[in-house]
Amino acid sequence: MSINRIELLQTYLKEEPDDAFTLYALALEYLKAQRYSEAKDYFSTLVNKHSDYLPVYYQFGKLSEKLNEKEKANEMYLKGIGLAKKLKDQHTLNELQQAFNSLNEIDEDEE
């Protein structure tokens, strides 16, 4: 019998409560399980404790869209865009920009 991934990650988190990767992995597991409230809590914790953890901004933005929280989604995408520029991460910058443009119905050809 294999241990539940969420339970396993919770165990890791107890050992290292501030580990960014574990917080992110837990949020993604809750997202997969459609437990959006828990996912949102972990994404929020991650953004507050590890604002430089770039992958969180895309996922948190997408979750916010799913929850019809357009303002929060825009906030996450824009923070991520700023961080991606600072880190010179072109791939993530492109993903975040596309997500932002899509949410706001911006046609990239008109820019």
Residue pairs with C-beta under 8 A, 6 or more apart in sequence:
5 29
6 26
6 29
6 30
6 33
9 22
9 25
9 26
9 29
10 26
12 19
12 22
13 19
13 22
13 23
13 26
16 22
18 49
18 50
20 46
20 49
20 50
20 53
23 42
23 45
23 46
23 49
23 50
24 42
24 46
24 53
24 55
24 56
24 59
26 42
27 38
27 39
27 42
27 43
27 46
27 56
27 59
27 60
28 39
28 59
30 36
30 38
30 39
30 42
31 39
31 59
31 63
36 63
36 66
36 67
39 63
40 60
40 63
40 64
40 67
43 56
43 59
43 60
43 63
44 60
46 53
46 56
46 60
47 53
47 56
47 57
47 60
47 76
47 79
50 56
51 79
51 83
52 83
54 80
54 83
54 84
54 87
54 89
54 92
55 92
56 76
56 80
57 76
57 77
57 79
57 80
57 81
57 83
57 96
58 76
58 77
58 80
58 92
58 95
58 96
58 99
60 72
60 76
61 72
61 73
61 74
61 76
61 77
61 80
61 96
61 99
61 100
61 103
62 73
62 99
64 70
64 72
64 73
64 76
65 73
65 103
70 103
73 103
74 100
74 103
74 104
77 96
77 97
77 99
77 100
77 103
78 100
80 92
80 96
81 93
81 96
81 97
81 100
84 90
84 92
84 93
84 96
85 93
98 108
100 106
101 107
101 108
